Amino acid sequence: MKLTVYAALIVGLLTISGCTTPQSIHPGAVWLDNRGQLIQAHGGGVIKLGNTYYWFGEDRSRDNSRTNRCVSCYSSKNLAHWTFCNQVLKLGNVENFQRGWALERPKVFYNPRTKKYVMYMHIDGALPGQSGGYSFARIGVATCAKVDGDYQYLKSFRPLGHESRDIGQFVDDDGTAYLIFEDRPFGFRIAQLSDDYLTLEKEMCLIPEHLEGGALVHYNGLYYLIGSELTGWNANPNVYATAKSLAGPWSEFKDIAPPETKTYDSQSTMLLKVAGTKTTTVIFMGDIWKPRMQWDSRYLWMPLEIGDGKLWLPQPHDWMLNIKTGEAVIKQ
Ligand code: DGJ
């Protein structure tokens, strides 16, 4: 039997048992789903519904149709073992771009008022007659009545009239939903979603720093914002700032890891807070991009050292998460 089949069997058994005992996460390693296939959720985001986590991200499988851009969804009870749910979006070239257009960093929000799942994505490409693959600089929106159903693309727009490339998702402790987006001429913006989540309606702040890969967490009364430098697919030293309010003022940016490691070759996509019965762990979710083999891009998930205005990404090692207590133990 092939190794991947064994792996799929083990993962499948753990998934069926709804395993919530401490489970290992292996940063940078091959991460297989319940089918024994590479998890395709790059530039992704995680939401929690009840006691189930859903991970959405770019599906860059080699066998995807070249004319589509895809988003996949996986579910998990322990954040370590993931079950493939559905390729929730298979988007054709709805905006009439030239070749090489992009759908990146999809993020899904659940709107309790409309009971709809709303997917935001960076949608980009060059329109006929234009040059430059990332000149559209818009947000795309798709919705669905079911978390892992087939999402319907609705529209694209420039949030509050601004350019938008990388997007990041943030839901505050009071349930208010925000998007972080990179507005190339000016910097990082954080804006609140409208009541129906179908647009952005209120800008919270503009941070005049040229950063992307935005990720935000509210921890012990302070907001921590991470961003990466603008170096395409190449890793760079990611940095963070803090503020008491989303409106700022924001502190100066500092490194989250030794700068020479270039964030251990990764790039931020989300900060995931796991509040357990004993403690709260904040997980850095990063992508280790492989630009020429995008389907094999890896994930770097590590528990952060965070508190009192400081944030630090420890050197990646395998680690265990107890999803009930929230405790994380790094294996040395
Ligand atoms: C950096 C971004 O963070 C990625 O999502 C992707 O857009 C690459 N740039 C493309 O070069």
Boltz pocket constraint, residues with backbone or C-beta under 6 A from the ligand:
constraints:
  - pocket:
      binder: B
      contacts: [[A, 43], [A, 104], [A, 105], [A, 166], [A, 212], [A, 213], [A, 231], [A, 232], [A, 233], [A, 267]]
      max_distance: 6.0
